[in-house]
């Protein structure tokens, strides 16, 4: 691991990428805790996890927008480069399988009355 010893430079792109990643890590953890505590009254623990989840989501959206802003040219260049590349049948099948499993798992909520 190397440490940048140049005190004048601050890499905004690296900062935004790491902040985006860390805030994204909090979302599933706090989401699982919110799911676990959903039937509790508004206890301190439930309020804490709801606050963590809400702030992590706000930061995730903010850093996503900043990430797109700072990397817009690179993303557009990459998108233009992959126009001619076709999606493999394995990638398509994996995509469809994940969508199917998520839909089947969560569709029970549509039947709740």
N, C-alpha and C positions, 0 to 999 in steps of 0.2 A: 504494500500500500504506500503510495507516495502522497506527500502533502505539499500543496502548492505554497511555496515560500514567498512568492511575489505578493506583497500586501496590497498593491494598488489594483490588482485585477480581481474582478468578481464575475464569474461566469453565470450570467442570468439564465441562459438556456439550461445549464446543469442544475441550477437551483430550482427552476420551475419543473424540470423533469423529476427530480427527487421529491419535491413537494407534492406533485401530482401522484407519484407512486405511493408515498406514505399516506396521503389522504385516502387514496383508493384502498389501501390495506385496512383502514379503519372501517370502511363501509360493510364488508361482509361480517366482520367480528361483531360490530355493534348491531347489525341487522339480525344476526342469530340471537344475540342477547335480547333484543326487542321482541323477537318471536317467542323466546322462552318466557319472557315476563309479560306477555300481552294480556293475560287474564288477571294480573295483579292490580290492586288499586294503585293509585299514583304514589308509590313509595319513593324514597330517596334513590334507591337503586334503579328503579325503572326510569325515573326522571333523569338520572345521570346518563343512562344508556341512550335515551331518546335525544338528549342534548349532544352527546358524542356523535350520534348518527346524523343529526341535522347539521352540525357544524362541519363534519367531515364531508357531507354531501355538498354544502355550499363551497367549501374550499376546493373540492374536486372539480366542480363546475368552473369556478374561477380560474384554477390552474390549467384546466383543459382549454379554456378560451385563450389564456396567455400562451400556452404551448402551441396552439394553432397559429396564433399571431406571430410568435417568434420563428416558427418553422414553416410558414406559409409557402415561401418560394420552394423550399426543398420538397414539401408535400405535393405541390403542383407539378414539379419536375418529375417526381416519382410516379405520380398518377399518369402523366403523359407517356412515360417510359413503359408502363405495364399495359397500355391499351391493347397491344397485340398478343398478350399472353392469355391463354385460355385456362379456365379452371379445370383441374383434374377431376376425374370421376370420384376419386377417393375424398378429395376436399369437399365436393358437392354432397357425397353421401354422409360424411361426418357432419356437415352443416345441417342437413335435413334430419339426421338422427338426433342431434342435440335439440333442435327446435321441437321435434316430436316428443322427446322425453320431457322437456320443460313444459310443453303444453299439457301432456297427459298428467303430469304430476300436479300442476296447478289448476287444472280444469275442474277439480272438485269444488273450488270456490264459486264457480258459475252455477252450481246446482244447489248451493246453500240457500235456504229460504228463511 
